[in-house]
Amino acid sequence: MRDAEELKRYIRDVPDFPSPGILFRDITPLLADGPAWQRAVEHVGAAVRSLGAEKVAGIEARGLIIGAAVAAHLGLGFVPIRKPGKLPRATRSVAYDLEYGRDALEIHSDASGTGERFVIVDDVLATGGTAAAAAQLVGELGAQVSGLVVLIELRFLAGRDRLGGLPVEAVLGY
Amino acid sequence: MRDAEELKRYIRDVPDFPSPGILFRDITPLLADGPAWQRAVEHVGAAVRSLGAEKVAGIEARGLIIGAAVAAHLGLGFVPIRKPGKLPRATRSVAYDLEYGRDALEIHSDASGTGERFVIVDDVLATGGTAAAAAQLVGELGAQVSGLVVLIELRFLAGRDRLGGLPVEAVLGY
């Protein structure tokens, strides 16, 4: 694998999205470039494997994109963590504060056997609120949360400090 | 590749979701099984390749899961087609009727060069309203829509008849 840092030229900055004062890191140019997208999946996949994942969970919406691709790449099962009302069967739910507002996440109650090792995948680690909620959900299933892998970590927001010592791997840092 | 029909045992029927009278085909058990999920990506990928795709577009939310994984598998770029307000840059938008209500989809205006061959991916082809809207969006970019690939076609709803002769490949049919 070539150096991950090269992937930064496919990340586009969008000021004031989704609300004023937020600098949004837009990964759509990376997704749109076949070799870059494949390389990103390899890099995230290597981190997911290094954490000993048996299953991959991805957080709606961009964590679904990355997590599902990485799971297929590694031959692992994938569990979607979604916004309220989207999953068709019985769910567990957790509400949380995020950078711009309040939100909730859900997971299917039967998404894991006890003790299975999950790695959670998302596009960006910002303040850590979303990731903490996802880790709580997976833990409530009786699964083991082995770590979090993100494509992009916004280091200045210190999100990993809110995750109670959960191992975090980031492919790119800002 | 083994026979795709085997994948049907990972599709779960959920009656009355998201609204009364709808029989929802839940693909989460398929996603959660590593070998089955990998096999599904290979089957969808083979269909996408057979249609001559240069780029893959996926429709929010489950089309993002499948389309992004298939694009990475094939080494192709991926373009998300999303619900309103989710894409950070200038978009094209189209409103459409769907099986249960009315909705809209958006695509980044700069998501394609002229004439690029797109294949659109989604989980389910039902009445065809969503797929027709997605094909319209991609076409408005000046790209060529080479076809639609779905994991599941609900044949009794005859969605492909609403797609103006667009080539449609389905891995599984009901």
Interface residues (C-beta under 8 A of the other chain):
Chain A: R12 V14 F17 P18 F24 D26 T28 L31 A32 D33 G34 P35 W37 Q38 V41 K55 G58 E60 A61 L64 I65 I66 A68 A69 A71 A72 H73 L74 G75 L76 G77 F78 V79 P80 R82 G85 K86 L87 P88 R89 H108 A111
Chain B: R12 V14 F17 P18 F24 D26 T28 L31 A32 D33 G34 P35 W37 Q38 V41 K55 G58 E60 A61 L64 I65 I66 A68 A69 A71 A72 H73 L74 G75 L76 G77 F78 V79 P80 R82 G85 K86 L87 P88 R89 H108 A111
